[in-house]
Amino acid sequence: MRAITIHQPWAILIAIGEKRFETRGWPTKYRGKIAIHAAKKVDKEICLREPLRSVLDLHGYTVDNLPAGAIVAIANLVGCHKVIGNKGTASAYLSNHKVVDGHELLFGNFDFGRYAWEMTDSKWIDPVPAKGQQGLWNCPSLGYYPSVRI
């Protein structure tokens, strides 16, 4: 299975279904199941800002209990869309005629020219320790872990 490493709290936001787009400076042609790996790095400062703090709290997370250095979710990567317009904090426009606004806009970097990786059907899993990598990488089969149901 392919995987992507994402800093916290962004990885957990995907795992709990609060973040649908992961923004990157590069596109991908890959589509299909993708493991969401939470990097060891946690952006503690951003975790304390609203609305992020409240969203994490709603799901029982704080800056102190975010899993790190582990695969935390499985999602379905269904598209990669270029950001073709941005109205600051109001909305961003993607190449597939979608508009991103609300909390989702605050949970990514939707600057002009970046790419929004669209993920659906995100499922939180019990954290599986793993060493992350840059870019897309192949992770070991998660079928060995009884707590993981794909």
Contacts in CASP RR format, 6 or more apart in sequence:
PFRMAT RR
TARGET T0000
AUTHOR 0000-0000-0000
METHOD contacts of the structure
MODEL  1
MRAITIHQPWAILIAIGEKRFETRGWPTKYRGKIAIHAAKKVDKEICLRE
PLRSVLDLHGYTVDNLPAGAIVAIANLVGCHKVIGNKGTASAYLSNHKVV
DGHELLFGNFDFGRYAWEMTDSKWIDPVPAKGQQGLWNCPSLGYYPSVRI
1 33 0 8 1.000
1 34 0 8 1.000
1 35 0 8 1.000
1 74 0 8 1.000
1 138 0 8 1.000
1 139 0 8 1.000
1 141 0 8 1.000
1 142 0 8 1.000
2 30 0 8 1.000
2 32 0 8 1.000
2 33 0 8 1.000
2 34 0 8 1.000
2 35 0 8 1.000
2 77 0 8 1.000
2 136 0 8 1.000
2 137 0 8 1.000
2 138 0 8 1.000
2 139 0 8 1.000
3 34 0 8 1.000
3 35 0 8 1.000
3 36 0 8 1.000
3 37 0 8 1.000
3 71 0 8 1.000
3 130 0 8 1.000
3 132 0 8 1.000
3 133 0 8 1.000
3 136 0 8 1.000
3 137 0 8 1.000
3 138 0 8 1.000
3 139 0 8 1.000
4 22 0 8 1.000
4 34 0 8 1.000
4 35 0 8 1.000
4 36 0 8 1.000
4 37 0 8 1.000
4 117 0 8 1.000
4 135 0 8 1.000
4 136 0 8 1.000
4 137 0 8 1.000
5 37 0 8 1.000
5 38 0 8 1.000
5 39 0 8 1.000
5 132 0 8 1.000
5 133 0 8 1.000
5 134 0 8 1.000
5 135 0 8 1.000
5 137 0 8 1.000
6 14 0 8 1.000
6 22 0 8 1.000
6 36 0 8 1.000
6 37 0 8 1.000
6 38 0 8 1.000
6 39 0 8 1.000
7 38 0 8 1.000
7 39 0 8 1.000
7 41 0 8 1.000
7 42 0 8 1.000
7 43 0 8 1.000
8 38 0 8 1.000
8 39 0 8 1.000
8 41 0 8 1.000
8 42 0 8 1.000
8 43 0 8 1.000
8 47 0 8 1.000
8 66 0 8 1.000
8 67 0 8 1.000
8 68 0 8 1.000
9 42 0 8 1.000
9 43 0 8 1.000
9 46 0 8 1.000
9 47 0 8 1.000
9 52 0 8 1.000
9 56 0 8 1.000
9 61 0 8 1.000
9 63 0 8 1.000
9 66 0 8 1.000
10 19 0 8 1.000
10 22 0 8 1.000
10 107 0 8 1.000
10 108 0 8 1.000
11 36 0 8 1.000
11 37 0 8 1.000
11 38 0 8 1.000
11 39 0 8 1.000
11 72 0 8 1.000
11 73 0 8 1.000
12 38 0 8 1.000
12 56 0 8 1.000
12 59 0 8 1.000
12 61 0 8 1.000
12 66 0 8 1.000
12 67 0 8 1.000
12 72 0 8 1.000
13 19 0 8 1.000
13 55 0 8 1.000
13 107 0 8 1.000
14 20 0 8 1.000
14 22 0 8 1.000
14 36 0 8 1.000
14 73 0 8 1.000
14 75 0 8 1.000
14 119 0 8 1.000
14 122 0 8 1.000
15 36 0 8 1.000
15 72 0 8 1.000
15 73 0 8 1.000
15 122 0 8 1.000
15 123 0 8 1.000
15 124 0 8 1.000
15 125 0 8 1.000
16 59 0 8 1.000
16 61 0 8 1.000
16 122 0 8 1.000
16 124 0 8 1.000
17 122 0 8 1.000
18 55 0 8 1.000
18 59 0 8 1.000
18 103 0 8 1.000
18 107 0 8 1.000
19 104 0 8 1.000
19 107 0 8 1.000
19 108 0 8 1.000
20 104 0 8 1.000
20 118 0 8 1.000
20 119 0 8 1.000
20 120 0 8 1.000
21 100 0 8 1.000
21 104 0 8 1.000
21 107 0 8 1.000
21 108 0 8 1.000
21 110 0 8 1.000
21 116 0 8 1.000
21 117 0 8 1.000
21 118 0 8 1.000
21 119 0 8 1.000
22 108 0 8 1.000
22 116 0 8 1.000
22 117 0 8 1.000
22 119 0 8 1.000
23 83 0 8 1.000
23 108 0 8 1.000
23 109 0 8 1.000
23 110 0 8 1.000
23 114 0 8 1.000
23 115 0 8 1.000
23 116 0 8 1.000
23 117 0 8 1.000
24 114 0 8 1.000
24 115 0 8 1.000
24 117 0 8 1.000
25 113 0 8 1.000
25 114 0 8 1.000
25 115 0 8 1.000
26 115 0 8 1.000
27 80 0 8 1.000
27 82 0 8 1.000
27 115 0 8 1.000
28 77 0 8 1.000
28 80 0 8 1.000
28 115 0 8 1.000
28 117 0 8 1.000
28 136 0 8 1.000
29 80 0 8 1.000
30 77 0 8 1.000
30 136 0 8 1.000
31 77 0 8 1.000
31 78 0 8 1.000
31 79 0 8 1.000
32 76 0 8 1.000
32 77 0 8 1.000
32 78 0 8 1.000
33 74 0 8 1.000
33 75 0 8 1.000
33 76 0 8 1.000
33 77 0 8 1.000
33 150 0 8 1.000
34 74 0 8 1.000
34 75 0 8 1.000
34 76 0 8 1.000
34 77 0 8 1.000
34 119 0 8 1.000
34 136 0 8 1.000
35 71 0 8 1.000
35 73 0 8 1.000
35 74 0 8 1.000
35 139 0 8 1.000
35 142 0 8 1.000
36 71 0 8 1.000
36 72 0 8 1.000
36 73 0 8 1.000
36 74 0 8 1.000
36 75 0 8 1.000
36 122 0 8 1.000
37 69 0 8 1.000
37 70 0 8 1.000
37 71 0 8 1.000
37 72 0 8 1.000
37 130 0 8 1.000
37 132 0 8 1.000
37 139 0 8 1.000
38 66 0 8 1.000
38 67 0 8 1.000
38 68 0 8 1.000
38 69 0 8 1.000
38 70 0 8 1.000
38 71 0 8 1.000
38 72 0 8 1.000
38 127 0 8 1.000
39 68 0 8 1.000
39 69 0 8 1.000
39 132 0 8 1.000
40 68 0 8 1.000
40 69 0 8 1.000
41 68 0 8 1.000
42 63 0 8 1.000
42 66 0 8 1.000
42 68 0 8 1.000
44 63 0 8 1.000
46 52 0 8 1.000
47 53 0 8 1.000
47 56 0 8 1.000
47 62 0 8 1.000
47 63 0 8 1.000
47 66 0 8 1.000
48 63 0 8 1.000
51 103 0 8 1.000
51 106 0 8 1.000
52 106 0 8 1.000
52 107 0 8 1.000
55 103 0 8 1.000
56 62 0 8 1.000
56 63 0 8 1.000
56 66 0 8 1.000
67 127 0 8 1.000
69 127 0 8 1.000
69 129 0 8 1.000
69 130 0 8 1.000
69 131 0 8 1.000
69 132 0 8 1.000
70 127 0 8 1.000
70 128 0 8 1.000
70 129 0 8 1.000
70 130 0 8 1.000
71 125 0 8 1.000
71 127 0 8 1.000
71 128 0 8 1.000
71 130 0 8 1.000
71 139 0 8 1.000
71 142 0 8 1.000
72 124 0 8 1.000
72 125 0 8 1.000
72 127 0 8 1.000
73 122 0 8 1.000
73 123 0 8 1.000
73 124 0 8 1.000
73 125 0 8 1.000
74 122 0 8 1.000
74 123 0 8 1.000
74 125 0 8 1.000
74 142 0 8 1.000
74 148 0 8 1.000
74 150 0 8 1.000
75 119 0 8 1.000
75 120 0 8 1.000
75 121 0 8 1.000
75 122 0 8 1.000
75 123 0 8 1.000
76 119 0 8 1.000
76 120 0 8 1.000
76 121 0 8 1.000
76 122 0 8 1.000
77 117 0 8 1.000
77 118 0 8 1.000
77 119 0 8 1.000
78 118 0 8 1.000
78 119 0 8 1.000
78 120 0 8 1.000
79 96 0 8 1.000
79 117 0 8 1.000
79 118 0 8 1.000
80 115 0 8 1.000
80 116 0 8 1.000
80 117 0 8 1.000
80 118 0 8 1.000
81 94 0 8 1.000
81 95 0 8 1.000
81 96 0 8 1.000
81 98 0 8 1.000
81 115 0 8 1.000
81 116 0 8 1.000
81 118 0 8 1.000
82 94 0 8 1.000
82 95 0 8 1.000
82 113 0 8 1.000
82 114 0 8 1.000
82 115 0 8 1.000
82 116 0 8 1.000
83 92 0 8 1.000
83 93 0 8 1.000
83 94 0 8 1.000
83 95 0 8 1.000
83 110 0 8 1.000
83 111 0 8 1.000
83 112 0 8 1.000
83 113 0 8 1.000
83 114 0 8 1.000
83 115 0 8 1.000
83 116 0 8 1.000
84 93 0 8 1.000
84 94 0 8 1.000
84 95 0 8 1.000
84 112 0 8 1.000
84 113 0 8 1.000
85 92 0 8 1.000
85 93 0 8 1.000
85 112 0 8 1.000
86 92 0 8 1.000
86 93 0 8 1.000
86 110 0 8 1.000
86 111 0 8 1.000
86 112 0 8 1.000
89 105 0 8 1.000
89 106 0 8 1.000
90 101 0 8 1.000
90 105 0 8 1.000
91 99 0 8 1.000
91 100 0 8 1.000
91 101 0 8 1.000
91 105 0 8 1.000
92 99 0 8 1.000
92 100 0 8 1.000
92 101 0 8 1.000
92 105 0 8 1.000
92 110 0 8 1.000
92 116 0 8 1.000
93 99 0 8 1.000
93 100 0 8 1.000
94 100 0 8 1.000
94 116 0 8 1.000
100 110 0 8 1.000
100 116 0 8 1.000
110 116 0 8 1.000
123 149 0 8 1.000
123 150 0 8 1.000
125 142 0 8 1.000
125 145 0 8 1.000
125 147 0 8 1.000
125 148 0 8 1.000
125 149 0 8 1.000
126 145 0 8 1.000
126 147 0 8 1.000
126 148 0 8 1.000
128 142 0 8 1.000
128 145 0 8 1.000
128 148 0 8 1.000
130 139 0 8 1.000
130 140 0 8 1.000
142 148 0 8 1.000
142 150 0 8 1.000
143 150 0 8 1.000
END
